[in-house]
Amino acid sequence: MRVLVAEDEKDMNALLCRTLKRAGYSTDACYDGQEVLDYLAGAEYDCLLLDVMMPKLDGYALVQTIRAEGNAVPVIFLTARDSIQDRIMGLDLGADDYLVKPFDFDELLARIRAVTRKYSTQKSSILTLADLVVDTSGHTVTRGGTGIRLSAKEYAILEYLMRHQGMVVSRAQLENHVWNYDYEGGSNVVDVYITYLRKKLDGGSEKKLLHTVRGAGWVMREET
């Protein structure tokens, strides 16, 4: 999943990005509200983490603008503004959650999982296909009861495919959701990771679950 972090305090921004990357998320960093709009114009995100007090455009005005444009991306406010009225305002303007600083990073990760589930066709933290089980809360993968070790990028690709199982996912979709804004594409890096992933998922099984749709992309499905 791809997360946009908007926090004008640079050390806090860097800490958030490091924590998210360790948890397997692709992240981009912004330092003011206008920069968030610029990033949203060029990419799709699965979640926005927004400070309220930011230069150029504060978090409240930013959410108003995003929602007025019809963008339903999940939004979590991360802010030191802790009054009940501040929370009510943030939620009424269109935020999905409101977390007061200082906060526990494990709680933040749980809240990201919760708001992204709300917008996903898969509502459970457990994604299954045949004998493949992906636990998105623990980032664990098993097939036929046997654990499969994946790199962070392999796991991110698999989770995205599993959340869209039965649907063909294009190269552009994977690049947009699994890699960050600095990724320029144009190479076979997606194909390489798909090859790694297919070998780990399907290498020891007669029933293949990860399929290539020539000229279109890839799909997770159980062949009948």
C-alpha positions as CSV (number, residue, x, y, z in Angstrom):
1,M,0.0,0.0,0.0
2,R,1.1,3.5,-0.7
3,V,0.9,6.2,2.0
4,L,1.4,10.0,1.7
5,V,2.8,11.6,4.8
6,A,2.2,15.4,5.2
7,E,4.1,16.7,8.3
8,D,6.1,20.0,8.2
9,E,8.3,18.9,11.1
10,K,11.1,17.2,9.2
11,D,12.3,14.9,11.9
12,M,8.8,13.7,12.6
13,N,8.1,13.3,8.9
14,A,11.3,11.2,8.5
15,L,10.4,9.0,11.5
16,L,6.9,8.4,10.2
17,C,8.2,7.4,6.8
18,R,10.8,5.0,8.3
19,T,8.2,3.4,10.5
20,L,5.8,2.9,7.5
21,K,8.6,1.5,5.3
22,R,9.6,-1.0,7.9
23,A,5.9,-2.1,8.0
24,G,6.0,-2.7,4.3
25,Y,4.3,0.5,3.0
26,S,5.5,2.6,0.1
27,T,5.7,6.2,1.3
28,D,6.0,9.8,-0.1
29,A,6.7,12.8,2.1
30,C,5.2,16.3,1.9
31,Y,5.9,19.3,4.1
32,D,2.9,21.7,3.3
33,G,-0.7,21.4,2.2
34,Q,-0.1,22.7,-1.4
35,E,2.5,20.0,-1.9
36,V,-0.1,17.4,-1.0
37,L,-2.4,18.6,-3.7
38,D,0.5,18.4,-6.2
39,Y,1.3,14.8,-5.2
40,L,-2.4,13.8,-5.4
41,A,-2.6,15.2,-8.9
42,G,0.1,12.8,-10.1
43,A,-0.5,9.6,-8.1
44,E,-3.0,7.5,-6.2
45,Y,-2.7,6.8,-2.5
46,D,-4.2,4.2,-0.2
47,C,-4.0,6.5,2.8
48,L,-3.1,10.1,3.7
49,L,-1.5,11.0,7.1
50,L,-2.0,14.7,7.6
51,D,-0.8,17.2,10.2
52,V,-3.3,20.0,10.9
53,M,-1.0,22.9,11.3
54,M,0.9,23.1,8.0
55,P,2.2,26.0,5.8
56,K,0.4,27.2,2.7
57,L,-2.7,25.1,3.3
58,D,-3.7,23.7,6.7
59,G,-5.0,20.1,7.1
60,Y,-8.6,21.1,7.6
61,A,-8.7,23.2,4.4
62,L,-6.8,20.5,2.6
63,V,-9.4,17.8,3.5
64,Q,-12.2,20.1,2.5
65,T,-10.5,20.6,-0.9
66,I,-9.8,16.9,-1.4
67,R,-13.4,15.9,-0.6
68,A,-14.9,18.7,-2.7
69,E,-12.9,17.2,-5.7
70,G,-14.6,13.9,-5.0
71,N,-11.4,12.2,-3.7
72,A,-12.4,9.5,-1.1
73,V,-8.9,8.5,-0.1
74,P,-8.7,7.6,3.6
75,V,-7.4,10.4,5.7
76,I,-5.9,10.2,9.2
77,F,-5.1,13.4,11.1
78,L,-1.9,13.3,13.2
79,T,-1.9,16.5,15.3
80,A,-1.2,18.0,18.7
81,R,-4.6,19.7,18.6
82,D,-6.4,17.6,21.2
83,S,-9.6,19.4,22.0
84,I,-13.0,17.7,21.4
85,Q,-14.0,20.5,19.1
86,D,-10.8,20.0,17.0
87,R,-11.6,16.3,16.7
88,I,-15.2,17.0,15.8
89,M,-14.2,19.5,13.1
90,G,-11.6,17.2,11.6
91,L,-14.0,14.3,11.3
92,D,-16.9,16.5,10.1
93,L,-14.7,17.9,7.3
94,G,-14.1,14.4,6.0
95,A,-11.2,12.8,7.8
96,D,-11.6,9.1,8.6
97,D,-9.7,9.1,11.9
98,Y,-8.0,11.6,14.3
99,L,-4.9,10.6,16.3
100,V,-3.4,13.0,18.9
101,K,0.3,13.4,19.3
102,P,2.2,11.8,20.9
103,F,0.9,8.5,19.7
104,D,2.0,4.9,19.7
105,F,3.3,3.8,16.3
106,D,1.7,0.3,16.6
107,E,-1.7,2.1,17.1
108,L,-1.1,4.2,14.1
109,L,-0.4,1.1,11.9
110,A,-3.6,-0.5,13.3
111,R,-5.6,2.6,12.4
112,I,-4.1,2.7,8.9
113,R,-5.2,-1.0,8.5
114,A,-8.7,-0.1,9.8
115,V,-9.3,2.8,7.5
116,T,-8.0,1.1,4.4
117,R,-10.1,-2.0,5.1
118,K,-13.1,0.3,5.1
119,Y,-12.5,1.2,1.5
120,S,-11.4,-2.2,0.3
121,T,-13.6,-4.9,-1.1
122,Q,-11.8,-7.2,1.4
123,K,-13.1,-6.2,4.8
124,S,-11.1,-8.7,6.9
125,S,-7.5,-8.6,7.8
126,I,-7.3,-12.2,6.6
127,L,-7.2,-12.6,2.8
128,T,-7.6,-16.1,1.4
129,L,-7.5,-17.8,-2.0
130,A,-7.6,-21.6,-2.2
131,D,-5.0,-22.7,0.4
132,L,-3.2,-19.3,0.4
133,V,-3.7,-17.2,3.5
134,V,-2.4,-13.6,3.9
135,D,-2.7,-12.0,7.3
136,T,-2.4,-8.2,6.7
137,S,-2.3,-7.4,10.4
138,G,0.8,-9.6,11.0
139,H,2.2,-9.4,7.4
140,T,2.4,-13.2,7.3
141,V,1.8,-15.5,4.4
142,T,1.1,-19.3,4.4
143,R,0.1,-21.8,1.7
144,G,-1.2,-25.2,2.7
145,G,-0.2,-24.3,6.3
146,T,3.4,-23.7,5.4
147,G,4.9,-20.2,6.0
148,I,6.3,-18.3,3.0
149,R,9.0,-15.7,3.6
150,L,8.6,-12.6,1.4
151,S,10.6,-9.4,1.1
152,A,8.7,-6.2,1.9
153,K,8.2,-5.4,-1.8
154,E,7.0,-9.0,-2.6
155,Y,4.6,-8.8,0.2
156,A,3.2,-5.4,-0.9
157,I,2.7,-6.7,-4.4
158,L,0.9,-9.8,-3.1
159,E,-1.4,-7.9,-0.7
160,Y,-2.4,-5.5,-3.5
161,L,-3.1,-8.5,-5.9
162,M,-5.0,-10.3,-3.1
163,R,-7.2,-7.3,-2.4
164,H,-8.1,-7.2,-6.1
165,Q,-8.2,-11.0,-6.6
166,G,-10.1,-12.0,-9.7
167,M,-9.3,-8.6,-11.3
168,V,-6.5,-8.0,-13.7
169,V,-3.9,-5.6,-12.2
170,S,-1.8,-3.7,-14.7
171,R,1.9,-2.8,-14.4
172,A,0.9,0.8,-14.0
173,Q,-1.3,0.0,-11.0
174,L,1.5,-1.9,-9.3
175,E,4.0,0.8,-9.9
176,N,1.5,3.4,-8.6
177,H,0.6,1.6,-5.4
178,V,3.7,-0.3,-4.5
179,W,6.5,2.1,-5.4
180,N,7.0,5.6,-4.2
181,Y,6.9,8.9,-6.2
182,D,10.6,8.8,-7.0
183,Y,10.2,5.5,-9.0
184,E,10.5,6.3,-12.7
185,G,9.4,3.0,-14.1
186,G,10.6,2.0,-17.6
187,S,12.4,-1.2,-16.5
188,N,11.5,-4.8,-15.9
189,V,11.6,-4.4,-12.1
190,V,7.9,-5.3,-11.7
191,D,8.4,-8.4,-13.9
192,V,11.4,-9.4,-11.7
193,Y,9.4,-9.2,-8.5
194,I,6.4,-11.0,-10.0
195,T,8.8,-13.8,-11.0
196,Y,10.2,-14.0,-7.4
197,L,6.7,-14.0,-6.0
198,R,5.3,-16.6,-8.4
199,K,8.2,-19.0,-7.5
200,K,7.6,-18.6,-3.8
201,L,3.8,-18.9,-4.1
202,D,3.3,-21.5,-6.9
203,G,6.7,-23.2,-7.2
204,G,5.8,-26.2,-5.1
205,S,2.1,-26.5,-6.0
206,E,0.3,-28.0,-8.9
207,K,-2.5,-25.5,-8.5
208,K,-1.2,-22.1,-9.7
209,L,-2.7,-18.9,-8.3
210,L,-0.7,-16.1,-9.8
211,H,-1.5,-15.8,-13.5
212,T,-0.2,-13.5,-16.3
213,V,-2.7,-12.0,-18.6
214,R,-0.6,-11.2,-21.7
215,G,-0.6,-7.6,-22.6
216,A,-2.7,-6.6,-19.6
217,G,-1.1,-7.5,-16.3
218,W,-1.5,-10.2,-13.6
219,V,-4.4,-11.7,-11.6
220,M,-4.7,-13.8,-8.5
221,R,-7.4,-16.5,-9.1
222,E,-8.0,-20.2,-8.6
223,E,-8.3,-22.0,-11.9
224,T,-11.3,-24.4,-12.2
